Amino acid sequence: MASTVLIDIPTVFVDSSVLFSASLSSTGAAHDLILAAARGQIVLIVSQFVLLDTQRNLTAKAPRALPPFKAFERAGVAQGSDPPNPLVGQVAKLVVHKDAPIVAGAIAAKASFLASYDRKHLLSQAAVIQSEYGIVVDTPDNILDRL
């Protein structure tokens, strides 16, 4: 009788700073994180909030990067997870209001990691977020190193 081995694939919620970076460059850790998801090494998760925020920022700051971003959306590499509004409100008591939908999205998705380059708000609150919600907040390169 053959035995079944279950492999726990890490789940990584990405914020708009990571998608912005991955859209700008076909190299680097943000892009490598997307490739890891395409290879099935991780489950990549985004929310509608993150997708809209990324598109808005790319349109304003780097419109040339919109085609790679749209290709990412069409590729279906990431799963979607949109948090309920009460959860966003609860998280807003702990983190900066503008980032509450991101942390709440990671919570709703039951993500192991939240990938971000936001040093001012998310990475600076990594210990609090991990303690409160059990989610490791780190940069894409550090997350890839852990995996």
N, C-alpha and C positions, 0 to 999 in steps of 0.2 A: 504494500500500500504506500503510495507517495504521500509525503507530508507537504503541507502548505505552509510556506513561510510568508508572514505578513511583514512588509517593510513600511515603516513609518516615514513617509516623505515629508520633509519640513515644509511648513506653510509660511510664506513671506508676503506680508502686506506692504505695498510700496506707496510712498507718497508722491506728490507731484514733482518734488525736486529731483527724484530719481528718474521719473519718466521724462522730465525736461532734459536731464543730462543724457539719458539713453537716446533721445531723439536728436540731440545735437551731434553726437559722436558715435561712430560704429566701433569704437574701442573704449576701453575703460571698464571699471567695475559695474557701473549701472547697466551697460550693454551686456556684460558677462552674466549679470543676474537674469536678464531677459533670456539669454541663450540657455542658461541652466534650466529655466522653466520650459523652453522649447524642447530640450532633451529629456524632460521628465524627471530631472533631479530634484526639483522643488515644485511646489504648487504656488504660483504667483497669484496674488489677489489684489484687486483694485476696487474702488467704489466709483459710482457715477460722479460724486463730488470731486474725486481726484482726477478723473478724466476731464471733466469740465474745467477745473482749475488749471490743469496742464495745457489744455487747448487755448484757454484765455491767455495764459502767460506766454506761450509760444507765439501766438498771434501778435501780441504786443511787443515782444522782445526779440524773437528769432523766427520770423515767418518761414524762412528757408527750411526749418526743421519740422514743419507741419507734415510734409509727405511721409517721412519716416514714422512720425507719431500715428498718422492715419493707417499706415501699413501695420503697425503694432496692433491697433484696434481691430483691424480686419483679420489679422492672423489668429485671433482667438486664443492667444497664449495664456492670457490671464482669466481667472474666474472673477465674477462680480460679487460684491458683498456690500449692501447698503444698510447702515445701522438705523435702528428705529430712533425717532426724535427724542423720546425720553432718555435713551442711553446717551445721546449726544449732550443733552442737558446735564446729565449726571457727571459726565466726563469733564464738562466745561467748568466744574467746580474745582477740578484738580489741575488742568492744563489751560493754556491760553485759549480763549474762546475760538479763535480762527482755526486752531488745530484740533479742537474737540471732535469734529467729524472724522478726522483721520484716525485718531486713537480709537474712537468708537467703532469705526469700520474694522480695525484690526481685532477688536474685542468680539464684535459680531461674527467675524469670520473664524474665530478661534485660532488666530494666527500665532505661530511660535515667535515670529520676528516681525518687526516693523522697520523697513529700510527707509532711511532718510538722510539728507544732507543738511537738514535744518538744525544747525548747531545752537542757534539762539533759543529755540523753543523746545523742540522734541529731543534732540540729543542731550541737552542740558537737563532734561527731566527724565532721562533714561532710568535712573535708579528708582525714582518714584513710580514710574509707569510699570516697571518690572515688579516692584514690591506690591503694588495695588492690583495689577491685572495679570501678572505672570508673562508679560510680553517683553522680549528683549528688543530694545531699540538701539540700532547701530547703523553704521554706514554699509553700503553694499559690499565693499572690499572686506570689511571685518566679518560680515555675515558669511560671505563665501569662504573665508579662511576657517570659520567655525564648522563649516559643512565639509 
